[in-house]
């Protein structure tokens, strides 16, 4: 999905929450301005669904919670709110806010030509403000390819590229899986 700036007055976070409840589509909230979220392709939706199901099955009996693209993430130390394709939180503080989470350990974005630059650039820069985030995953919707940005214990980000035949390892949620599971039923 891609965010498109709309011409509305600047909102406080509280005004944004109240206003968005009345809207038919979702909006990201950045620096007091709202950006409409447009839809993605069927491959985008299927890949996101496959990844969500994989995580949900793995985390079923634990304290972690998996959210789809309808869940907002509040960017730590800011008033900004965005909609990642998938987010996982294991932080109990996120049970205190009914409209968003703030402490995800894992975020997944399914890429498309319209979102790739934003997801790799400005959005990832915002996500990195959180010391809790351990894994940031970019998933291609055009070919079998997953990029994992993993923050180690020293705070350094390592990049791992996965392609067909690889096992993807997400340390943040202690999960290893075949990359093909994410691309089940996908036609390129």
VEXTOR-370899 format. One record per atom (N, C-alpha, C): residue in one letter; x, y, z; residue number from 1; chain; atom name. Coordinates in Angstrom, 1 decimal. Layout:
BEGIN
PT:residu:px:py:pz:num:chaine:atome
PT:A:X:Y:Z:NUM:A:CA .
...
END
This chain:
BEGIN
PT:residu:px:py:pz:num:chaine:atome
PT:X:0.8:-1.2:0.0:1:A:N .
PT:X:0.0:0.0:0.0:1:A:CA .
PT:X:0.9:1.2:0.0:1:A:C .
PT:X:0.3:2.3:-0.5:2:A:N .
PT:X:1.1:3.5:-0.6:2:A:CA .
PT:X:0.3:4.7:0.1:2:A:C .
PT:X:1.0:5.6:0.7:3:A:N .
PT:X:0.3:6.7:1.4:3:A:CA .
PT:X:0.3:7.9:0.4:3:A:C .
PT:X:-0.9:8.5:0.3:4:A:N .
PT:X:-1.0:9.7:-0.6:4:A:CA .
PT:X:-1.5:10.9:0.3:4:A:C .
PT:X:-0.7:12.0:0.3:5:A:N .
PT:X:-1.1:13.1:1.2:5:A:CA .
PT:X:-2.4:13.7:0.8:5:A:C .
PT:X:-3.2:14.0:1.8:6:A:N .
PT:X:-4.5:14.6:1.6:6:A:CA .
PT:X:-4.5:16.0:2.2:6:A:C .
PT:X:-5.3:16.8:1.6:7:A:N .
PT:X:-5.4:18.3:2.0:7:A:CA .
PT:X:-6.4:18.5:3.1:7:A:C .
PT:X:-6.0:18.2:4.3:8:A:N .
PT:X:-6.8:18.4:5.5:8:A:CA .
PT:X:-6.0:19.3:6.4:8:A:C .
PT:X:-6.7:20.0:7.4:9:A:N .
PT:X:-6.0:20.8:8.4:9:A:CA .
PT:X:-5.1:19.8:9.2:9:A:C .
PT:X:-4.1:20.4:9.9:10:A:N .
PT:X:-3.3:19.6:10.7:10:A:CA .
PT:X:-4.1:19.1:11.9:10:A:C .
PT:X:-3.9:17.9:12.4:11:A:N .
PT:X:-4.6:17.3:13.5:11:A:CA .
PT:X:-3.7:17.0:14.6:11:A:C .
PT:X:-4.2:17.1:15.8:12:A:N .
PT:X:-3.6:16.5:17.0:12:A:CA .
PT:X:-3.8:15.0:16.9:12:A:C .
PT:X:-3.0:14.2:17.6:13:A:N .
PT:X:-3.2:12.7:17.6:13:A:CA .
PT:X:-4.7:12.4:18.0:13:A:C .
PT:X:-5.2:13.0:19.0:14:A:N .
PT:X:-6.6:12.7:19.4:14:A:CA .
PT:X:-7.6:13.1:18.3:14:A:C .
PT:X:-7.4:14.2:17.6:15:A:N .
PT:X:-8.3:14.6:16.5:15:A:CA .
PT:X:-8.2:13.6:15.4:15:A:C .
PT:X:-6.9:13.1:15.1:16:A:N .
PT:X:-6.7:12.2:14.1:16:A:CA .
PT:X:-7.5:10.9:14.3:16:A:C .
PT:X:-7.4:10.3:15.6:17:A:N .
PT:X:-8.1:9.1:15.9:17:A:CA .
PT:X:-9.6:9.2:15.7:17:A:C .
PT:X:-10.1:10.3:16.2:18:A:N .
PT:X:-11.6:10.6:16.1:18:A:CA .
PT:X:-12.0:10.7:14.6:18:A:C .
PT:X:-11.2:11.5:13.9:19:A:N .
PT:X:-11.5:11.7:12.4:19:A:CA .
PT:X:-11.4:10.4:11.7:19:A:C .
PT:X:-10.3:9.6:11.9:20:A:N .
PT:X:-10.1:8.4:11.1:20:A:CA .
PT:X:-11.2:7.4:11.4:20:A:C .
PT:X:-11.8:7.3:12.6:21:A:N .
PT:X:-12.9:6.4:12.8:21:A:CA .
PT:X:-14.1:6.6:11.9:21:A:C .
PT:X:-14.2:7.8:11.4:22:A:N .
PT:X:-15.3:8.2:10.5:22:A:CA .
PT:X:-15.0:8.0:9.0:22:A:C .
PT:X:-13.8:7.5:8.7:23:A:N .
PT:X:-13.3:7.4:7.3:23:A:CA .
PT:X:-13.5:6.0:6.8:23:A:C .
PT:X:-13.6:5.8:5.5:24:A:N .
PT:X:-13.8:4.5:4.9:24:A:CA .
PT:X:-12.4:3.9:4.7:24:A:C .
PT:X:-11.4:4.7:4.5:25:A:N .
PT:X:-10.0:4.1:4.3:25:A:CA .
PT:X:-9.1:4.5:5.4:25:A:C .
PT:X:-8.0:3.8:5.5:26:A:N .
PT:X:-7.0:4.1:6.5:26:A:CA .
PT:X:-6.1:5.3:6.1:26:A:C .
PT:X:-5.5:5.9:7.1:27:A:N .
PT:X:-4.6:7.0:6.9:27:A:CA .
PT:X:-3.4:7.0:7.8:27:A:C .
PT:X:-2.2:7.2:7.3:28:A:N .
PT:X:-1.1:7.3:8.2:28:A:CA .
PT:X:-1.1:8.7:8.7:28:A:C .
PT:X:-0.5:9.0:9.8:29:A:N .
PT:X:-0.4:10.3:10.5:29:A:CA .
PT:X:1.0:10.6:10.7:29:A:C .
PT:X:1.5:11.6:10.0:30:A:N .
PT:X:2.9:12.0:10.1:30:A:CA .
PT:X:3.0:13.5:10.3:30:A:C .
PT:X:3.6:13.9:11.4:31:A:N .
PT:X:3.8:15.4:11.7:31:A:CA .
PT:X:2.5:16.1:11.6:31:A:C .
PT:X:1.4:15.6:12.1:32:A:N .
PT:X:0.1:16.3:12.1:32:A:CA .
PT:X:-0.7:16.2:10.8:32:A:C .
PT:X:-0.1:15.6:9.8:33:A:N .
PT:X:-0.8:15.5:8.5:33:A:CA .
PT:X:-1.2:14.1:8.2:33:A:C .
PT:X:-2.3:13.9:7.4:34:A:N .
PT:X:-2.8:12.6:7.1:34:A:CA .
PT:X:-2.5:12.2:5.7:34:A:C .
PT:X:-2.3:10.9:5.5:35:A:N .
PT:X:-1.9:10.4:4.2:35:A:CA .
PT:X:-2.8:9.1:4.0:35:A:C .
PT:X:-3.6:9.2:2.9:36:A:N .
PT:X:-4.5:8.0:2.6:36:A:CA .
PT:X:-3.7:6.8:2.2:36:A:C .
PT:X:-4.1:5.7:2.7:37:A:N .
PT:X:-3.5:4.4:2.3:37:A:CA .
PT:X:-4.3:3.8:1.1:37:A:C .
PT:X:-3.6:3.6:0.0:38:A:N .
PT:X:-4.3:3.0:-1.1:38:A:CA .
PT:X:-4.1:1.5:-1.1:38:A:C .
PT:X:-4.9:0.7:-1.8:39:A:N .
PT:X:-4.8:-0.7:-1.8:39:A:CA .
PT:X:-3.6:-1.3:-2.5:39:A:C .
PT:X:-3.4:-2.6:-2.3:40:A:N .
PT:X:-2.3:-3.3:-3.0:40:A:CA .
PT:X:-2.8:-4.3:-4.0:40:A:C .
PT:X:-1.9:-5.1:-4.6:41:A:N .
PT:X:-2.2:-6.1:-5.5:41:A:CA .
PT:X:-2.7:-7.4:-4.8:41:A:C .
PT:X:-3.2:-8.3:-5.5:42:A:N .
PT:X:-3.6:-9.6:-4.9:42:A:CA .
PT:X:-2.4:-10.3:-4.4:42:A:C .
PT:X:-1.3:-10.3:-5.1:43:A:N .
PT:X:-0.1:-10.9:-4.6:43:A:CA .
PT:X:0.3:-10.3:-3.3:43:A:C .
PT:X:0.3:-9.0:-3.2:44:A:N .
PT:X:0.6:-8.3:-2.0:44:A:CA .
PT:X:-0.3:-8.8:-0.8:44:A:C .
PT:X:-1.6:-8.9:-1.1:45:A:N .
PT:X:-2.5:-9.3:0.0:45:A:CA .
PT:X:-2.2:-10.8:0.4:45:A:C .
PT:X:-2.0:-11.7:-0.6:46:A:N .
PT:X:-1.8:-13.1:-0.3:46:A:CA .
PT:X:-0.4:-13.3:0.4:46:A:C .
PT:X:0.6:-12.6:0.0:47:A:N .
PT:X:1.9:-12.7:0.7:47:A:CA .
PT:X:1.8:-12.2:2.2:47:A:C .
PT:X:1.1:-11.1:2.3:48:A:N .
PT:X:0.9:-10.6:3.7:48:A:CA .
PT:X:0.1:-11.6:4.5:48:A:C .
PT:X:-1.0:-12.2:3.9:49:A:N .
PT:X:-1.8:-13.2:4.6:49:A:CA .
PT:X:-1.0:-14.4:5.0:49:A:C .
PT:X:-0.2:-14.9:4.0:50:A:N .
PT:X:0.6:-16.1:4.3:50:A:CA .
PT:X:1.6:-15.8:5.4:50:A:C .
PT:X:2.3:-14.7:5.4:51:A:N .
PT:X:3.3:-14.3:6.4:51:A:CA .
PT:X:2.6:-14.2:7.8:51:A:C .
PT:X:1.4:-13.5:7.8:52:A:N .
PT:X:0.7:-13.3:9.1:52:A:CA .
PT:X:0.3:-14.7:9.7:52:A:C .
PT:X:-0.2:-15.6:8.8:53:A:N .
PT:X:-0.7:-16.9:9.3:53:A:CA .
PT:X:0.5:-17.7:9.9:53:A:C .
PT:X:1.6:-17.6:9.2:54:A:N .
PT:X:2.8:-18.3:9.7:54:A:CA .
PT:X:3.2:-17.8:11.1:54:A:C .
PT:X:3.3:-16.5:11.2:55:A:N .
PT:X:3.6:-15.9:12.5:55:A:CA .
PT:X:2.5:-16.2:13.6:55:A:C .
PT:X:1.3:-16.1:13.2:56:A:N .
PT:X:0.2:-16.3:14.2:56:A:CA .
PT:X:0.2:-17.8:14.7:56:A:C .
PT:X:0.4:-18.7:13.8:57:A:N .
PT:X:0.5:-20.2:14.2:57:A:CA .
PT:X:1.7:-20.4:15.2:57:A:C .
PT:X:2.8:-19.8:14.9:58:A:N .
PT:X:4.0:-19.9:15.7:58:A:CA .
PT:X:3.8:-19.3:17.1:58:A:C .
PT:X:3.2:-18.2:17.2:59:A:N .
PT:X:3.1:-17.4:18.4:59:A:CA .
PT:X:1.8:-17.6:19.2:59:A:C .
PT:X:1.0:-18.6:18.7:60:A:N .
PT:X:-0.3:-18.8:19.2:60:A:CA .
PT:X:-0.5:-18.9:20.8:60:A:C .
PT:X:0.5:-19.6:21.4:61:A:N .
PT:X:0.3:-19.8:22.9:61:A:CA .
PT:X:1.2:-18.9:23.7:61:A:C .
PT:X:1.9:-17.9:23.1:62:A:N .
PT:X:2.8:-17.1:23.9:62:A:CA .
PT:X:2.2:-15.7:24.3:62:A:C .
PT:X:3.0:-14.8:24.7:63:A:N .
PT:X:2.6:-13.5:25.1:63:A:CA .
PT:X:2.6:-12.5:23.9:63:A:C .
PT:X:3.2:-12.9:22.8:64:A:N .
PT:X:3.3:-12.0:21.7:64:A:CA .
PT:X:2.0:-12.0:20.9:64:A:C .
PT:X:1.8:-10.8:20.3:65:A:N .
PT:X:0.6:-10.6:19.5:65:A:CA .
PT:X:1.0:-10.2:18.1:65:A:C .
PT:X:0.3:-10.8:17.1:66:A:N .
PT:X:0.5:-10.5:15.7:66:A:CA .
PT:X:-0.6:-9.7:15.1:66:A:C .
PT:X:-0.3:-8.6:14.4:67:A:N .
PT:X:-1.3:-7.7:13.8:67:A:CA .
PT:X:-1.1:-7.6:12.3:67:A:C .
PT:X:-2.2:-7.5:11.6:68:A:N .
PT:X:-2.1:-7.3:10.2:68:A:CA .
PT:X:-2.1:-5.8:9.9:68:A:C .
PT:X:-2.3:-5.4:8.6:69:A:N .
PT:X:-2.2:-4.0:8.2:69:A:CA .
PT:X:-3.3:-3.1:8.7:69:A:C .
PT:X:-4.2:-3.6:9.5:70:A:N .
PT:X:-5.2:-2.7:10.1:70:A:CA .
PT:X:-4.7:-2.1:11.4:70:A:C .
PT:X:-3.6:-2.6:11.9:71:A:N .
PT:X:-3.1:-2.1:13.2:71:A:CA .
PT:X:-2.1:-1.0:13.0:71:A:C .
PT:X:-2.3:0.1:13.7:72:A:N .
PT:X:-1.4:1.2:13.7:72:A:CA .
PT:X:-0.2:0.9:14.6:72:A:C .
PT:X:1.0:1.5:14.2:73:A:N .
PT:X:2.2:1.5:15.0:73:A:CA .
PT:X:2.5:3.0:15.3:73:A:C .
PT:X:2.6:3.3:16.6:74:A:N .
PT:X:3.0:4.7:17.0:74:A:CA .
PT:X:4.5:4.7:17.0:74:A:C .
PT:X:5.1:5.6:16.2:75:A:N .
PT:X:6.6:5.7:16.2:75:A:CA .
PT:X:7.0:6.2:17.5:75:A:C .
PT:X:7.9:5.5:18.1:76:A:N .
PT:X:8.4:5.8:19.5:76:A:CA .
PT:X:9.0:7.2:19.5:76:A:C .
PT:X:8.7:7.9:20.6:77:A:N .
PT:X:9.1:9.3:20.8:77:A:CA .
PT:X:8.6:10.3:19.7:77:A:C .
PT:X:7.5:10.0:19.2:78:A:N .
PT:X:6.9:10.9:18.2:78:A:CA .
PT:X:5.3:10.8:18.3:78:A:C .
PT:X:4.7:11.7:17.5:79:A:N .
PT:X:3.2:11.6:17.4:79:A:CA .
PT:X:2.8:10.8:16.2:79:A:C .
PT:X:3.8:10.3:15.4:80:A:N .
PT:X:3.5:9.7:14.1:80:A:CA .
PT:X:2.9:8.3:14.3:80:A:C .
PT:X:2.0:7.9:13.4:81:A:N .
PT:X:1.3:6.6:13.4:81:A:CA .
PT:X:1.3:6.1:12.0:81:A:C .
PT:X:1.8:4.9:11.8:82:A:N .
PT:X:1.8:4.3:10.5:82:A:CA .
PT:X:1.2:2.9:10.5:82:A:C .
PT:X:0.9:2.3:9.3:83:A:N .
PT:X:0.3:1.0:9.2:83:A:CA .
PT:X:1.3:0.1:8.4:83:A:C .
PT:X:2.1:-0.7:9.2:84:A:N .
PT:X:2.9:-1.7:8.5:84:A:CA .
PT:X:2.0:-2.8:8.0:84:A:C .
PT:X:2.5:-3.7:7.1:85:A:N .
PT:X:1.7:-4.8:6.7:85:A:CA .
PT:X:1.5:-5.8:7.8:85:A:C .
PT:X:2.5:-6.0:8.6:86:A:N .
PT:X:2.5:-7.0:9.7:86:A:CA .
PT:X:3.3:-6.4:10.9:86:A:C .
PT:X:2.8:-6.5:12.1:87:A:N .
PT:X:3.6:-6.1:13.2:87:A:CA .
PT:X:3.4:-7.1:14.3:87:A:C .
PT:X:4.5:-7.3:15.1:88:A:N .
PT:X:4.4:-8.3:16.2:88:A:CA .
PT:X:5.0:-7.5:17.5:88:A:C .
PT:X:4.2:-7.6:18.5:89:A:N .
PT:X:4.7:-7.0:19.8:89:A:CA .
PT:X:4.6:-8.1:20.9:89:A:C .
PT:X:5.7:-8.1:21.7:90:A:N .
PT:X:5.7:-9.0:22.9:90:A:CA .
PT:X:5.8:-8.2:24.1:90:A:C .
PT:X:5.6:-6.9:24.0:91:A:N .
PT:X:5.7:-6.0:25.1:91:A:CA .
PT:X:4.3:-5.7:25.8:91:A:C .
PT:X:4.2:-6.0:27.0:92:A:N .
PT:X:3.0:-5.9:27.7:92:A:CA .
PT:X:2.4:-4.4:27.7:92:A:C .
PT:X:3.3:-3.4:27.6:93:A:N .
PT:X:2.8:-2.0:27.5:93:A:CA .
PT:X:1.9:-1.8:26.3:93:A:C .
PT:X:2.0:-2.6:25.3:94:A:N .
PT:X:1.1:-2.5:24.1:94:A:CA .
PT:X:-0.3:-3.0:24.4:94:A:C .
PT:X:-0.5:-3.6:25.5:95:A:N .
PT:X:-1.9:-4.0:25.8:95:A:CA .
PT:X:-2.7:-2.9:26.5:95:A:C .
PT:X:-2.0:-1.8:26.8:96:A:N .
PT:X:-2.6:-0.6:27.4:96:A:CA .
PT:X:-3.2:0.4:26.5:96:A:C .
PT:X:-2.9:0.3:25.2:97:A:N .
PT:X:-3.4:1.2:24.2:97:A:CA .
PT:X:-4.3:0.5:23.2:97:A:C .
PT:X:-5.5:0.8:23.1:98:A:N .
PT:X:-6.5:0.1:22.2:98:A:CA .
PT:X:-6.4:0.6:20.8:98:A:C .
PT:X:-5.8:1.7:20.5:99:A:N .
PT:X:-5.8:2.2:19.1:99:A:CA .
PT:X:-4.5:2.0:18.4:99:A:C .
PT:X:-3.4:1.5:19.0:100:A:N .
PT:X:-2.1:1.3:18.4:100:A:CA .
PT:X:-1.2:0.6:19.3:100:A:C .
PT:X:-0.1:0.1:18.7:101:A:N .
PT:X:1.0:-0.4:19.5:101:A:CA .
PT:X:2.2:0.5:19.3:101:A:C .
PT:X:3.2:0.4:20.2:102:A:N .
PT:X:4.4:1.3:20.2:102:A:CA .
PT:X:5.7:0.5:20.2:102:A:C .
PT:X:5.6:-0.7:20.7:103:A:N .
PT:X:6.8:-1.5:20.9:103:A:CA .
PT:X:6.9:-2.8:20.2:103:A:C .
PT:X:6.8:-2.7:18.8:104:A:N .
PT:X:6.9:-3.9:18.1:104:A:CA .
PT:X:8.4:-4.5:18.1:104:A:C .
PT:X:8.5:-5.8:18.1:105:A:N .
PT:X:9.9:-6.4:18.0:105:A:CA .
PT:X:10.1:-6.8:16.5:105:A:C .
PT:X:9.0:-6.9:15.7:106:A:N .
PT:X:9.1:-7.4:14.4:106:A:CA .
PT:X:8.1:-6.6:13.5:106:A:C .
PT:X:8.6:-6.1:12.4:107:A:N .
PT:X:7.7:-5.4:11.4:107:A:CA .
PT:X:8.0:-6.0:10.0:107:A:C .
PT:X:6.9:-6.3:9.3:108:A:N .
PT:X:7.1:-6.8:8.0:108:A:CA .
PT:X:6.4:-5.8:7.0:108:A:C .
PT:X:7.0:-5.5:5.9:109:A:N .
PT:X:6.4:-4.7:4.8:109:A:CA .
PT:X:6.5:-5.5:3.6:109:A:C .
PT:X:5.4:-5.7:2.9:110:A:N .
PT:X:5.4:-6.3:1.5:110:A:CA .
PT:X:5.6:-5.2:0.5:110:A:C .
PT:X:6.6:-5.3:-0.3:111:A:N .
PT:X:7.0:-4.2:-1.2:111:A:CA .
PT:X:6.2:-4.2:-2.5:111:A:C .
PT:X:6.0:-3.1:-3.0:112:A:N .
PT:X:5.4:-2.9:-4.4:112:A:CA .
PT:X:6.2:-1.7:-5.0:112:A:C .
PT:X:6.0:-1.6:-6.3:113:A:N .
PT:X:6.8:-0.5:-6.9:113:A:CA .
PT:X:6.4:0.9:-6.3:113:A:C .
PT:X:5.2:1.0:-5.9:114:A:N .
PT:X:4.8:2.3:-5.3:114:A:CA .
PT:X:5.2:2.6:-3.9:114:A:C .
PT:X:5.6:1.5:-3.2:115:A:N .
PT:X:5.9:1.7:-1.7:115:A:CA .
PT:X:7.4:1.4:-1.4:115:A:C .
PT:X:8.1:0.8:-2.3:116:A:N .
PT:X:9.5:0.3:-2.0:116:A:CA .
PT:X:10.4:1.4:-1.5:116:A:C .
PT:X:10.5:2.5:-2.2:117:A:N .
PT:X:11.4:3.6:-1.7:117:A:CA .
PT:X:11.0:4.1:-0.3:117:A:C .
PT:X:9.7:4.3:-0.1:118:A:N .
PT:X:9.2:4.7:1.3:118:A:CA .
PT:X:9.6:3.7:2.3:118:A:C .
PT:X:9.2:2.4:2.0:119:A:N .
PT:X:9.5:1.3:3.0:119:A:CA .
PT:X:11.0:1.2:3.4:119:A:C .
PT:X:11.8:1.3:2.4:120:A:N .
PT:X:13.3:1.2:2.6:120:A:CA .
PT:X:13.9:2.4:3.2:120:A:C .
PT:X:13.3:3.6:2.9:121:A:N .
PT:X:13.9:4.9:3.3:121:A:CA .
PT:X:13.2:5.5:4.6:121:A:C .
PT:X:12.3:6.4:4.3:122:A:N .
PT:X:11.8:7.2:5.4:122:A:CA .
PT:X:11.0:6.3:6.5:122:A:C .
PT:X:10.3:5.3:6.0:123:A:N .
PT:X:9.6:4.5:7.0:123:A:CA .
PT:X:10.5:3.7:7.9:123:A:C .
PT:X:11.5:3.1:7.3:124:A:N .
PT:X:12.5:2.3:8.0:124:A:CA .
PT:X:13.3:3.2:9.0:124:A:C .
PT:X:13.6:4.4:8.6:125:A:N .
PT:X:14.2:5.4:9.4:125:A:CA .
PT:X:13.4:5.7:10.7:125:A:C .
PT:X:12.1:5.8:10.5:126:A:N .
PT:X:11.2:6.1:11.6:126:A:CA .
PT:X:11.2:4.8:12.5:126:A:C .
PT:X:11.0:3.7:11.9:127:A:N .
PT:X:11.0:2.4:12.8:127:A:CA .
PT:X:12.2:2.3:13.6:127:A:C .
PT:X:13.4:2.7:13.1:128:A:N .
PT:X:14.6:2.5:13.8:128:A:CA .
PT:X:14.7:3.3:15.1:128:A:C .
PT:X:13.8:4.2:15.3:129:A:N .
PT:X:13.8:5.0:16.6:129:A:CA .
PT:X:13.5:4.1:17.8:129:A:C .
PT:X:12.9:3.0:17.6:130:A:N .
PT:X:12.6:2.1:18.7:130:A:CA .
PT:X:13.8:1.1:18.9:130:A:C .
PT:X:14.2:1.1:20.2:131:A:N .
PT:X:15.2:0.1:20.6:131:A:CA .
PT:X:14.6:-1.3:20.8:131:A:C .
PT:X:13.3:-1.4:20.8:132:A:N .
PT:X:12.7:-2.7:20.9:132:A:CA .
PT:X:12.7:-3.5:19.6:132:A:C .
PT:X:12.6:-2.8:18.5:133:A:N .
PT:X:12.5:-3.4:17.1:133:A:CA .
PT:X:13.8:-4.2:16.9:133:A:C .
PT:X:13.7:-5.5:16.6:134:A:N .
PT:X:14.8:-6.3:16.4:134:A:CA .
PT:X:14.9:-6.7:14.9:134:A:C .
PT:X:13.8:-7.0:14.3:135:A:N .
PT:X:13.7:-7.5:12.9:135:A:CA .
PT:X:12.8:-6.6:12.1:135:A:C .
PT:X:13.3:-6.1:10.9:136:A:N .
PT:X:12.5:-5.4:9.9:136:A:CA .
PT:X:12.7:-6.2:8.6:136:A:C .
PT:X:11.5:-6.7:8.1:137:A:N .
PT:X:11.5:-7.6:7.0:137:A:CA .
PT:X:10.8:-6.9:5.8:137:A:C .
PT:X:11.5:-6.9:4.7:138:A:N .
PT:X:11.0:-6.4:3.4:138:A:CA .
PT:X:10.8:-7.6:2.5:138:A:C .
PT:X:9.5:-7.8:2.0:139:A:N .
PT:X:9.2:-9.0:1.2:139:A:CA .
PT:X:8.8:-8.5:-0.2:139:A:C .
PT:X:9.4:-9.1:-1.2:140:A:N .
PT:X:9.1:-8.7:-2.6:140:A:CA .
PT:X:7.8:-9.3:-3.0:140:A:C .
PT:X:7.0:-8.6:-3.7:141:A:N .
PT:X:5.8:-9.1:-4.3:141:A:CA .
PT:X:5.9:-9.5:-5.7:141:A:C .
PT:X:7.2:-9.3:-6.3:142:A:N .
PT:X:7.5:-9.6:-7.7:142:A:CA .
PT:X:8.3:-10.8:-7.9:142:A:C .
PT:X:9.0:-11.3:-6.9:143:A:N .
PT:X:9.8:-12.5:-7.0:143:A:CA .
PT:X:10.1:-13.1:-5.6:143:A:C .
PT:X:10.6:-14.3:-5.5:144:A:N .
PT:X:10.9:-14.9:-4.2:144:A:CA .
PT:X:12.1:-14.2:-3.7:144:A:C .
PT:X:11.9:-13.3:-2.8:145:A:N .
PT:X:13.0:-12.6:-2.2:145:A:CA .
PT:X:12.6:-11.9:-0.9:145:A:C .
PT:X:13.3:-12.1:0.2:146:A:N .
PT:X:13.0:-11.5:1.5:146:A:CA .
PT:X:14.3:-10.9:2.0:146:A:C .
PT:X:14.2:-9.7:2.4:147:A:N .
PT:X:15.4:-9.0:3.0:147:A:CA .
PT:X:15.1:-8.8:4.5:147:A:C .
PT:X:16.0:-9.2:5.3:148:A:N .
PT:X:15.9:-9.1:6.7:148:A:CA .
PT:X:16.9:-8.1:7.2:148:A:C .
PT:X:16.5:-7.1:7.9:149:A:N .
PT:X:17.3:-6.1:8.6:149:A:CA .
PT:X:17.2:-6.5:10.1:149:A:C .
PT:X:18.3:-7.0:10.7:150:A:N .
PT:X:18.3:-7.5:12.1:150:A:CA .
PT:X:19.2:-6.6:12.9:150:A:C .
PT:X:18.7:-6.2:14.0:151:A:N .
PT:X:19.4:-5.4:15.0:151:A:CA .
PT:X:20.1:-6.3:16.0:151:A:C .
PT:X:21.4:-6.3:16.1:152:A:N .
PT:X:22.1:-7.2:17.0:152:A:CA .
PT:X:22.1:-6.5:18.4:152:A:C .
PT:X:22.7:-7.2:19.4:153:A:N .
PT:X:22.6:-6.7:20.8:153:A:CA .
PT:X:23.4:-5.4:20.9:153:A:C .
PT:X:24.3:-5.1:20.0:154:A:N .
PT:X:25.1:-3.8:20.1:154:A:CA .
PT:X:24.3:-2.6:19.5:154:A:C .
PT:X:23.2:-2.9:18.8:155:A:N .
PT:X:22.4:-1.9:18.1:155:A:CA .
PT:X:22.8:-1.8:16.6:155:A:C .
PT:X:23.7:-2.6:16.1:156:A:N .
PT:X:24.1:-2.6:14.7:156:A:CA .
PT:X:23.1:-3.4:13.9:156:A:C .
PT:X:22.7:-2.8:12.7:157:A:N .
PT:X:21.8:-3.5:11.8:157:A:CA .
PT:X:22.6:-4.3:10.8:157:A:C .
PT:X:22.2:-5.6:10.7:158:A:N .
PT:X:22.8:-6.5:9.7:158:A:CA .
PT:X:21.7:-6.8:8.7:158:A:C .
PT:X:22.1:-7.0:7.4:159:A:N .
PT:X:21.2:-7.2:6.4:159:A:CA .
PT:X:21.5:-8.6:5.8:159:A:C .
PT:X:20.4:-9.4:5.8:160:A:N .
PT:X:20.5:-10.8:5.3:160:A:CA .
PT:X:19.5:-10.9:4.1:160:A:C .
PT:X:19.9:-11.3:3.0:161:A:N .
PT:X:19.0:-11.6:1.8:161:A:CA .
PT:X:18.7:-13.0:1.7:161:A:C .
PT:X:17.4:-13.3:1.5:162:A:N .
PT:X:17.0:-14.7:1.3:162:A:CA .
PT:X:16.3:-14.8:0.0:162:A:C .
PT:X:16.5:-16.0:-0.7:163:A:N .
PT:X:15.9:-16.3:-2.0:163:A:CA .
PT:X:15.4:-17.7:-2.0:163:A:C .
PT:X:14.8:-18.1:-3.1:164:A:N .
PT:X:14.2:-19.4:-3.2:164:A:CA .
PT:X:15.1:-20.5:-2.7:164:A:C .
PT:X:14.6:-21.4:-1.9:165:A:N .
PT:X:15.3:-22.5:-1.3:165:A:CA .
PT:X:15.9:-22.2:0.1:165:A:C .
PT:X:15.9:-20.9:0.5:166:A:N .
PT:X:16.5:-20.5:1.8:166:A:CA .
PT:X:15.5:-20.7:3.0:166:A:C .
PT:X:16.1:-20.9:4.1:167:A:N .
PT:X:15.4:-20.8:5.4:167:A:CA .
PT:X:15.5:-19.5:6.0:167:A:C .
PT:X:14.4:-18.8:6.3:168:A:N .
PT:X:14.4:-17.5:6.9:168:A:CA .
PT:X:14.4:-17.6:8.4:168:A:C .
PT:X:15.3:-16.9:9.1:169:A:N .
PT:X:15.4:-16.9:10.5:169:A:CA .
PT:X:15.1:-15.6:11.1:169:A:C .
PT:X:14.0:-15.6:11.9:170:A:N .
PT:X:13.6:-14.3:12.7:170:A:CA .
PT:X:13.9:-14.5:14.1:170:A:C .
PT:X:15.0:-14.0:14.6:171:A:N .
PT:X:15.4:-14.2:16.0:171:A:CA .
PT:X:14.5:-13.5:16.9:171:A:C .
PT:X:13.8:-12.4:16.5:172:A:N .
PT:X:12.9:-11.6:17.4:172:A:CA .
PT:X:11.8:-12.5:17.9:172:A:C .
PT:X:11.4:-13.5:17.1:173:A:N .
PT:X:10.2:-14.3:17.6:173:A:CA .
PT:X:10.6:-15.8:17.6:173:A:C .
PT:X:11.9:-16.1:17.5:174:A:N .
PT:X:12.5:-17.4:17.5:174:A:CA .
PT:X:11.8:-18.4:16.5:174:A:C .
PT:X:11.8:-17.9:15.2:175:A:N .
PT:X:11.1:-18.7:14.2:175:A:CA .
PT:X:12.0:-18.8:13.0:175:A:C .
PT:X:12.1:-20.1:12.5:176:A:N .
PT:X:12.8:-20.4:11.2:176:A:CA .
PT:X:11.8:-21.1:10.3:176:A:C .
PT:X:11.8:-20.7:9.0:177:A:N .
PT:X:10.8:-21.3:8.1:177:A:CA .
PT:X:11.3:-21.2:6.7:177:A:C .
PT:X:10.8:-22.0:5.8:178:A:N .
PT:X:11.1:-22.0:4.4:178:A:CA .
PT:X:10.5:-20.8:3.7:178:A:C .
PT:X:11.3:-20.1:3.0:179:A:N .
PT:X:10.9:-18.9:2.3:179:A:CA .
PT:X:9.6:-19.2:1.4:179:A:C .
PT:X:9.5:-20.4:0.9:180:A:N .
PT:X:8.4:-20.8:0.0:180:A:CA .
PT:X:7.1:-20.7:0.8:180:A:C .
PT:X:7.1:-20.8:2.1:181:A:N .
PT:X:5.8:-20.7:2.8:181:A:CA .
PT:X:5.2:-19.3:2.7:181:A:C .
PT:X:6.0:-18.3:2.6:182:A:N .
PT:X:5.5:-16.9:2.4:182:A:CA .
PT:X:4.9:-16.8:1.0:182:A:C .
PT:X:5.4:-17.5:0.0:183:A:N .
PT:X:5.0:-17.4:-1.4:183:A:CA .
PT:X:4.0:-18.5:-1.8:183:A:C .
PT:X:3.4:-19.2:-0.9:184:A:N .
PT:X:2.4:-20.2:-1.2:184:A:CA .
PT:X:1.2:-19.6:-2.0:184:A:C .
PT:X:0.9:-20.2:-3.1:185:A:N .
PT:X:-0.2:-19.8:-4.0:185:A:CA .
PT:X:0.1:-18.5:-4.8:185:A:C .
PT:X:1.3:-18.1:-4.9:186:A:N .
PT:X:1.6:-16.8:-5.6:186:A:CA .
PT:X:2.0:-17.2:-7.0:186:A:C .
PT:X:1.5:-16.4:-7.9:187:A:N .
PT:X:1.8:-16.5:-9.4:187:A:CA .
PT:X:2.5:-15.2:-9.8:187:A:C .
PT:X:3.7:-15.3:-10.3:188:A:N .
PT:X:4.4:-14.1:-10.8:188:A:CA .
PT:X:4.2:-13.9:-12.3:188:A:C .
END
